[in-house]
Amino acid sequence: QVQLVESGGGLVEAGGSLTLSCVVSGRRFSSDVMGWFRQAPGKEREFVAAIRWSGGTYLADSVKGRFTISRDNAKNTVYLQMNRLALEDTAVYYCAASPRGSLYYPEYNYWGQGTQVTVSS
């Protein structure tokens, strides 16, 4: 069974940093596009960042210059480094895998359970 498990969330003050991890088990994801999404209370889930196996990345405008997505295929792990966090970054963060599709046309078929990120003033 394919599982994606996020970790690294927590409470952080505005301006601080957190790094989220997502470990994939049950399959190798070396050829998958991997993505991060987030959902704030009362809001729709929104795209944050994506990365292809070769390292190309795509970031949402709201996080460009602050967040970095990376992956370690040998460890079946994708990361989201979040810097200069702001109150509006508070959300549950989810990772997802797209075995098919591409960086700009992904098909996210596998999702993690999410990890809470709370930014305080």
WONOR-V662902 format. One record per pair of residues at least 4 apart in sequence whose ideal C-beta (glycine too) atoms are under 6 Angstrom apart, sorted by the first residue. I is the first residue (numbers start at 0). J is the second residue. If there is no record, write none. Layout:
# WONOR-V662902
{{I & J} {I & J}}
This chain:
# WONOR-V662902
{{0 & 25} {1 & 25} {1 & 26} {1 & 109} {2 & 24} {2 & 25} {3 & 21} {3 & 23} {3 & 94} {3 & 109} {3 & 111} {4 & 22} {4 & 111} {5 & 21} {5 & 94} {5 & 111} {5 & 114} {6 & 20} {7 & 18} {7 & 19} {7 & 20} {8 & 114} {8 & 115} {8 & 116} {10 & 117} {11 & 15} {11 & 17} {11 & 84} {11 & 118} {12 & 119} {13 & 85} {13 & 118} {13 & 120} {15 & 84} {16 & 82} {17 & 81} {18 & 78} {18 & 80} {19 & 79} {19 & 92} {20 & 76} {20 & 78} {21 & 77} {21 & 94} {21 & 111} {22 & 76} {23 & 28} {23 & 75} {28 & 75} {28 & 96} {29 & 52} {29 & 72} {30 & 52} {31 & 96} {31 & 97} {31 & 98} {32 & 49} {32 & 51} {32 & 97} {32 & 102} {32 & 105} {33 & 50} {33 & 70} {33 & 77} {33 & 96} {34 & 49} {34 & 95} {35 & 47} {35 & 48} {35 & 79} {35 & 94} {36 & 44} {36 & 46} {36 & 47} {36 & 93} {37 & 47} {37 & 90} {37 & 92} {38 & 44} {38 & 90} {38 & 91} {39 & 90} {46 & 59} {47 & 59} {47 & 62} {48 & 58} {48 & 68} {49 & 57} {49 & 102} {50 & 56} {50 & 68} {50 & 70} {51 & 55} {51 & 102} {55 & 102} {56 & 68} {57 & 102} {58 & 62} {58 & 63} {62 & 66} {65 & 82} {65 & 83} {66 & 81} {67 & 80} {68 & 79} {69 & 78} {70 & 77} {71 & 76} {77 & 94} {84 & 88} {84 & 118} {86 & 118} {88 & 118} {89 & 117} {89 & 118} {91 & 113} {91 & 115} {92 & 114} {92 & 116} {93 & 110} {93 & 111} {93 & 113} {94 & 111} {95 & 107} {95 & 110} {96 & 109} {97 & 105} {97 & 106} {97 & 107} {99 & 106} {100 & 104} {100 & 105} {100 & 106}}
